[in-house]
Amino acid sequence: MSTPAAPGERPGRIDAVEVRHPWRWVSVAVIAVLVLMLAHLLVTNPAFDWSFTLEAMNQSTVIRGFLIGTLLTTVLSMTVGILGGVLLAVLRLSENRVLSSVSWVFTWFFRGVPRYVLLGFTGSLGALFGTGLSIGVPFDFLFSSWFGTPELRAFTIGQQSVYDLLGSTIVGGIVGLGLSEAAYMAEIARAGILSVDRGQHEAAEALGMSRTLAMRRVVLPQAMRVIVPPTGNEVIAMLKDTSLLVAIPVTVELFYQLGQIGQQTYQVVATNMAAILYYLIATSILMVGQYFLERRFGRGFGTSTAARPAAAGVSLGAGGAK
């Protein structure tokens, strides 16, 4: 023990005793046992045929399904979702009640319908448009019967063309996933835009910028700090949701191809592990990219000025010299 110091003297040495945390070591031991049990299961269980898993991963149809059905669909669906989401967010924040209501209804519908159900409906659009899809003025047959006017249609897409375009093709999957993603990205983009101070809008307009130019040059770049993290999560979720393309069905897809191999060879566990490894590798790469994007768009936010006293001093000194 340390002796109390006399008035005016420095205190003596303090013998601090470290606080013990025995339950930490208990939790570490439990986790170590669970990890060893999992490793033993993966190595010794005959259902995990790792040689067959690697063989299934190297099949040309599986690799093609991963590149086209998984990666390409993710990129194109997210492109549709991001562009559509930003547009919907701008419309939602518009002072025009009609545009704002249309954006709200779109978001309400596509957020409320499960993606698997939506993709199944997309695959049946060929049956929905039994006579084809006509683009033009609706109820034109009434004008034709009443006034004798010709059909007011710009063009018509035949039933087979509609089915080939949306049903059982990857295009239908991109449309279904992209529209669904646009509803979620609309809320993410709206939150990012609202996070920018209103004064930024007013300052940009005071400089003579139009509302569109101010949104593109001033508001959106600042909103990216808020938009990027959830958008990265949406990209990762979209990559995994490409496995739902079986609802259309799209055959050029990773999980579908591995499922077919598993059914033909009765190696279901091995083929499922092959799919898991593919998704883990792809999502890990996306997580690394998300980390660097967040650092890129988060520069200048949350930095303490006290951590750079020298730089602050030079700046003040230069200001004083002027």
N, C-alpha and C positions, 0 to 999 in steps of 0.2 A: 504494500500500500504506500501511497505517497503521503508525505507529511505536509500539513498545511503550511503555507508560506507566511512569513512575517510581513507586516505592512511595509510596503516599499520594495520587497524582494520579488524576484521572478519565481513563478510556481515551479515545483519540482517535476520530475518525470512521472508521467501518468501511465500506469500499467493497464492498458485496455485489453479486455478479454473479448475475443471474437465470439459472436453469437453463433451457436451451433444450429444446424438445420438438418436433423437426422432424416426427416421425411423426404428431403430432396434425393438422398442416396437410395431410399426405398423406391421412389418413383423411377430413378435411373435403372435400378435393378429389374423392376417390373418391365420397363420398356425394352431392356436388353434381352430379357427372356422372350418377350413377344416377337422381337426381330429375329432371334435365332429360330424360334418356332416357324416363322414365315419362311426363312431361308431353307430350313429343313424340308418344309412342304414343297417348295419350288424345285428343290434338287432331287428329292427322293420319290415324289409321287409320280407314278408312271403316266398319269393323265397329261402331265406337262411334257410332251414330246418336243423338246427344244430343237432337235434336228429337223423335225417336220415343220415346226414354226418358222424357222429360217428358210426352209425350202418354199413354204407357202408365201412368204414375204417377197421372194425373188421371182415369183411367177409373172410373166409379161402382162397378163390380164389384170393382175392385182396392181402392178406398178402403173399401168395405164389408168385404172380406176382411181388410184390415188392422185395422179397428176391432173386428170380431167374432172372426174366426179367430185373430188375433194378440194384440191387446191384451186383449180380454175373456177369451180362453182363458188367457192368462198370469195375469191377476188371479185368476180362479176356481181355476185349478190350484194357484197358489201359496197361496191361502187354504186349500185342502184339504191341501196339503203341509205348511204351517206348523202348522196346528192338529193334524193327524195326527202330525207329527214331535214336537211338544212332548208329546203324550199318550204316544207310543211311548217317548220319552226318560224320562218319569216312570215308566212301567211297567218299563223296562229297569233302572232304579235301585231298583225296589221290592225289598223283602225277600222278597216272595212269589215262590217259584221258578217257579210256573206262569205268572204274569203276565210275569215276566222272560224266560222261555223263549219265550212267544208273541211278545213284542216282538222277540227275537233272530231267530226264524224269519221273521217278516215282513220285517225289515230284510235278512236274508240273501237271501231270494227276490227282492225287488224291486230290490236293488242288483246282483244277478247276471244279470238279464234285460235285454238292450238295449231301449231305449225304442221303437225302430222295430218290433222283434219283438213287444213287449207291446201296442203299438197295433194291429198286425195281428191279434193274438189277440183283442183287444177287439172289433174289427170283425166277428169270426166268432162271437161269443157267441150270435147268433140261431140259428146252426146247432147250437151245442152244446146249447141247451135246446130240443130239437125239440118237446117237449110243453108247454113253458112253464116258468117258474121258480116252484116252490112253496116257501113259507116255513112251516116247522113241524117236527114231530118226524120225523127220518129213519127209514127202514125201518118206517113205520107200517103197511105192507101186511102185515107179519108179525103185528102185534097184531090186525089186522082178521081174518086167517085163523085165528089161534089162539084169540082171545078174543071175536071178533065185535064189536070196538069200531069206531066210525066212524073215518074218516081224520082224523088229528091234524094238520091243516093250518090255519094262521091265514088265509092267502089265497094265491092263485095268480095269477101274471102270465103272460098268454098269450105264445106265441112271437112273434107280430107286435109285441106291446108291448115285448118284450125287444129285438127287432131295431130297432124305432123309437127306443128309448131309448138303446141303446148302439151299435148298428151303423149306420155311415154317417151319424152325427149328431155334432154338436159336443159333446154330453153324454158320448159315449163317449171322446172325446179328453180332456175334462176329468177323467174318472174315471181313465183310464189314466195321464195325466201327473201327476195329483195323487197317486195311490198310489205311483208311482215316486218322486216328489219327497219324499213323507213318509218314505221310507226314508233318504234322504240328510239331510233336516232332522232326523231322529231323532239321528243321530250328531253333527250340529252343535249341537243343543240339549243333548245329553248332555255334550259337551265344555264348553259354557258353564256348565251347572249344576255340573259337577265343578270348575270354576275358582273357584267361590265357596268361601271358607273354611268349614270345618265349624262353626266357632264361630258363624257367622251363623245357621245352623239352630238351634243350641242356645240362642242368645240369644233368637231369636223364640219358641221353645217355652217358654222361661223366662218370657216376658211373657204367657203364656197363649194364644198363637196355636196353632191346629191346624196339622197338617203341610201341609194344602192351603192354608190362609191364609198360612202362612209362605212357602210356595213362590211364591204369587202376589204377595205384598206385599214380600217381602224378597229371596228368592233370585233369581227371574227378572229383576227390575229390575237387579240387579248383574251377572247373567249376560249381559245384552243387549250389554255392551261387547265380549264375545267372540263373541256370536251374530250381530250385525249385519253385520260385514264379509263373512263367507262367505255369509250369506243374500242380501246384495246381489249377489254373484256368481251365486248360484243363480237369482235373478230374471232376470238378464241371460241366463243359459244357457237358462232356460225360455222366454223370449221367442224365442230362436233355434230352440229345439226344437219350437216350434209348426209349423215347416215339415215336421215328420215326420207331421203329421196326414194326409198323403196316403196313409199306410199303412192307414187305416180304410176308405174314404177320406172326408175331409171336403172338400167343394167350396168352402165359404165360408171360404177361407183365402187369405192374400196370395200366397204362392209358387205355390199351385196355379193361381190366376187368372192370374198373370203367365206361368206356364208354358203355359197354354192360349193366351194371346195370342201367345207366341213360336212355338208350333207352327203356328198359323193364318197368321201373317205371315212366318214364317221369319226373324224378328228375335230370335234366341235371345240373342245377346250384349247387345243393347239392353234386353231384358226382364230379363235377369239383373242388369244394372247398376241397373235400377229397383228390384229387390228388395234389392240391396246398399245402395242409398241409403236405402230405408225402414228397414232394420235398423240402419244406422249412425246415423240420426237418433234412432231410438227408444232404442238402447242408450246413446247419448251423454247423453240426458236422464236416463236411469236412473243413469248414473255420477255425474252432478251431484247427484242426490237422495241417492245412497249416501254421497257425500262429506259432505253436511250432516248426515245421520243419524249417521255415525260421529263427527262433531264433537259432536253432541248427546248421545250416550250415552257418549262418552269424556271428558266434563268431569270434572275432579278427579283424573284418572289421569295419572301421568307428569309432573306439574307440579313444578318445582323450587321449594323454599321460599326458596332463596337469591336467586331472581329478584325476591322481594318483601320486601326487608329493612324498608322503611318500614312496610308493613302489619303485619309481624311485631312491630316495635317498638311500634306503637300497641296491638296486642293484649296484649303483655306489660305495657305501661304501665298499661293499663286493669285488668289482673289485679292488678298491684301496688297500685293505688289502693284495690281492695276490701279 
